[in-house]
Amino acid sequence: MGLTFGQTVLWYSAFSLEVLVCAFALRRRFYVHLPIFTVYLFLLIVRAIFIYVVYRAVGYASHFAFYSYWISEGILLSARAASIGELIWNASRGYAGLRAILKWVLAVITALLLIQASSAAIAHASRIPSFVLTLEQSLELAAAVALIVLLAFTRFYEVPLQRVQTLLATGLLFYSLVQVANNAISKYGMESHFHWWEAVRSTSFSITLLIWLVALAKRPREEAREGLQAPEDLQRARNLMRQGLQSLRQLLERLRRVNSEAGR
C-alpha cells in the first residue's frame, strides 16, 4: 500500500517548504551562527526523501517502512532538541544570568520528563512507537517551557533579540505545543489514529516552516548590522564612560575659566 493522494500533497508541500527554508538559511549563512539548526534543516530534507522512497518501494504498511519511520523520527527528534538548545543559547549570549536560569530550567525539566518517557516506554508492549512518542511529547513540552521562558524573560527585561530569532523561536514553540497535544491524544491508539496524527504533524510543521520562511526570506535593515545590541553590562560600562568623559570636559572647562580669570 502506497501513499494516498492527501498524504502525497502534504509530503510535496512540506518538502518544498523545507527546501526553501534550507536554501534561505544557507543564504543567510546560518551554518556560521547556528550550525546545528542548519544540519537539522538538511536532515529534514534527507529524511523526507528517504521515507518517500521507502513508501514507494516497499509500501506504507511494511515492517521496513515501520522501523524506518520511527528510527528516523527518533534521529530527527534528537537533532531538533539540539537545535532548540542552540537557538536558546545563541539568543541569550552576553546575558550570563539569563543563561543560568535557562540552563537550570532545561536540566530539571528534561531530567524529569526523560524519566517519565522511559517508564512509559517500558510499560508498553510496542516499544519503538511508544518510546518515540512519549519521548517526543516530553521533549516538546520541555522545549515549549524553555522557549516560553526565553521569550518572557527577553520581553520582561528588554533583552534585544533579532527579528529572525524571535520568529524561529515562535515557530518552534507553535509546533511544540501542537505536538504535545497531538501525541497525548494519539499515543493510546496509534495504529487506528496514525493517519490523523501524521496529518496534524505535517500540517503544523508546514505552518512552522512558513513562519521560518517569513523570518528568513526578507532581511530587515537593522539585522544587516553584525550581532545584536550591546548587552546590559556593556551598555552600562558605555554609559559610565560617557558620564566620565562629560565630567572631564566640565572640569577642563572650569580650569580654562580659572586660568583666564587669573590671567586678567
C-alpha positions in Angstrom: 0.0 0.0 0.0 1.5 3.4 -1.0 0.8 6.9 -0.1 -2.7 8.3 -0.5 -3.4 11.5 -2.5 -3.7 13.6 0.6 -0.5 12.3 2.1 1.3 12.9 -1.2 0.1 16.5 -1.3 1.2 17.1 2.3 4.6 15.5 1.5 5.2 17.7 -1.5 4.1 20.8 0.3 6.3 20.1 3.4 9.2 19.1 1.2 9.0 22.2 -0.9 9.0 24.4 2.2 11.9 22.5 3.8 14.0 23.1 0.6 13.1 26.8 0.6 13.9 27.3 4.3 17.2 25.4 3.9 18.2 27.5 0.9 17.4 30.8 2.7 19.2 29.6 5.8 22.3 28.9 3.6 21.9 32.4 2.0 21.8 33.9 5.5 24.9 31.9 6.5 23.2 30.1 9.3 25.9 27.5 9.2 28.2 30.0 10.9 26.0 31.1 13.8 23.5 28.2 14.1 25.3 25.1 12.6 23.2 22.5 14.5 20.0 24.2 13.3 21.4 24.1 9.7 22.2 20.4 10.0 18.7 19.8 11.3 17.2 21.5 8.2 19.4 19.2 6.0 18.2 16.2 7.9 14.6 17.1 7.3 15.2 17.0 3.5 17.2 13.8 3.6 14.6 12.1 5.8 11.7 13.2 3.7 13.3 11.8 0.5 14.3 8.5 2.3 10.8 7.9 3.7 9.2 8.8 0.4 11.4 6.3 -1.5 10.7 3.6 1.2 6.9 4.1 1.0 7.0 3.9 -2.8 9.3 0.9 -2.9 8.1 -1.5 -0.1 4.7 0.0 0.8 3.3 2.2 3.6 2.4 -0.7 5.9 5.6 -2.9 5.6 7.8 -3.7 8.6 10.8 -2.0 6.9 8.8 1.2 6.4 7.6 1.0 10.1 11.1 0.8 11.5 12.5 3.3 9.0 9.9 5.8 10.0 10.3 5.5 13.8 14.1 5.3 13.8 14.4 8.3 11.5 11.8 10.1 13.7 14.0 9.5 16.7 17.1 10.9 14.9 15.1 14.0 13.9 13.9 14.4 17.4 17.4 14.4 18.8 18.6 16.9 16.1 15.5 19.1 16.8 16.2 19.1 20.6 19.9 20.1 20.0 18.9 22.8 17.5 16.4 24.3 20.1 19.1 24.3 22.7 21.5 26.0 20.3 18.9 28.7 19.4 18.2 29.4 23.1 21.9 29.6 23.9 22.7 31.8 20.9 19.8 34.2 21.7 20.9 34.6 25.3 24.6 35.2 24.6 26.0 38.1 26.6 23.5 37.5 29.4 25.0 35.2 32.0 22.0 35.4 34.3 19.5 34.5 31.7 21.7 31.6 30.5 22.0 30.3 34.0 18.2 30.4 34.6 17.5 28.7 31.2 20.2 26.1 31.9 18.7 25.0 35.2 15.2 25.1 33.9 16.1 22.9 31.0 18.2 20.5 33.1 15.5 19.9 35.7 12.5 19.6 33.4 14.4 17.5 30.8 15.5 15.0 33.5 12.0 14.6 34.9 10.4 14.2 31.5 13.0 11.7 30.3 12.4 9.6 33.4 8.6 9.7 32.6 9.3 8.8 28.9 11.4 5.8 29.8 9.0 4.4 32.3 6.1 4.9 29.9 8.0 3.2 27.1 8.9 0.2 29.3 5.3 -0.2 30.3 4.0 -0.5 26.7 4.4 -3.6 24.5 5.2 -1.8 21.3 8.4 -0.3 22.4 9.6 1.9 19.5 6.4 3.9 18.8 5.6 4.3 22.4 9.2 5.4 23.3 9.5 7.8 20.5 6.0 9.3 21.0 6.4 9.7 24.8 9.9 11.0 24.4 8.8 13.4 21.8 5.9 14.6 23.9 8.3 15.1 26.9 11.0 16.9 24.9 8.4 19.1 23.1 7.0 20.0 26.5 10.5 20.8 27.8 11.2 22.8 24.6 7.9 24.7 24.9 8.7 25.7 28.6 12.2 26.8 27.7 11.0 28.8 24.7 8.3 30.5 26.8 10.9 31.3 29.5 13.2 32.7 26.8 10.6 34.9 25.2 9.1 36.0 28.6 12.5 37.0 30.1 13.7 38.8 27.0 10.4 40.8 26.9 10.3 41.5 30.6 14.0 42.5 30.9 14.0 44.1 27.4 16.8 41.9 26.2 17.2 42.7 22.4 16.5 39.8 20.1 16.8 39.8 16.3 13.6 39.5 14.4 14.8 36.2 12.9 15.5 34.8 16.3 12.0 35.7 17.6 10.3 34.2 14.6 12.4 31.0 14.8 11.5 30.6 18.4 7.8 31.4 17.7 7.7 28.7 15.1 9.4 26.1 17.3 7.0 27.0 20.2 3.9 26.6 18.0 5.0 23.2 16.7 6.0 22.0 20.2 2.6 22.9 21.7 0.7 21.2 18.8 2.8 18.1 19.1 2.3 17.9 22.9 -1.5 17.8 22.4 -1.3 15.6 19.3 0.9 12.9 21.0 -1.2 13.0 24.1 -4.3 12.1 22.1 -2.8 9.7 19.7 -0.3 7.6 21.6 -3.0 5.5 23.3 -4.4 4.3 19.9 -1.6 5.0 17.4 -2.5 2.2 15.0 -6.0 3.5 14.4 -5.1 7.2 14.6 -1.7 7.2 12.9 -3.1 8.9 9.7 -4.7 11.7 11.7 -1.6 12.0 13.9 0.7 12.3 10.8 -1.7 14.7 9.1 -1.7 17.1 12.1 2.1 16.7 12.5 2.7 17.5 8.8 0.3 20.4 8.7 1.6 22.1 11.9 5.2 21.7 10.8 4.3 23.2 7.4 3.0 26.2 9.3 6.2 26.3 11.3 8.2 26.3 8.1 6.1 29.2 6.7 6.9 31.2 9.9 10.6 30.4 9.4 10.4 31.3 5.7 9.0 34.7 6.6 11.8 35.1 9.1 14.5 34.2 6.5 13.1 35.5 3.2 13.3 39.2 4.0 16.3 40.6 5.8 15.5 43.8 7.7 18.0 46.7 7.6 18.5 46.5 11.4 19.6 42.9 11.1 22.2 43.7 8.5 24.5 45.0 11.2 26.6 42.3 12.7 25.4 41.0 16.0 22.8 42.2 18.5 22.6 45.4 20.5 25.1 45.7 23.3 24.4 43.5 26.4 23.2 45.2 29.5 26.6 45.1 31.3 28.4 46.5 28.3 25.8 49.2 27.9 26.2 50.2 31.5 30.0 50.5 31.0 29.5 52.7 28.0 27.1 54.9 29.9 29.7 55.3 32.7 32.4 56.1 30.1 30.1 58.8 28.6 29.4 60.3 32.1 33.1 60.2 32.9 34.0 62.0 29.7 31.3 64.6 30.2 32.6 65.2 33.8 36.2 65.5 32.4 35.1 68.1 29.8 33.3 70.1 32.5 36.4 70.0 34.7 38.6 71.2 31.8 36.2 74.0 31.0 36.3 75.2 34.7 40.1 75.1 34.6 40.2 77.2 31.4 37.9 79.7 33.1 40.1 79.8 36.2 43.2 80.3 34.1 41.6 83.0 32.0 40.4 84.9 35.2 43.9 84.5 36.8 45.5 85.9 33.6 43.4 89.0 33.8 
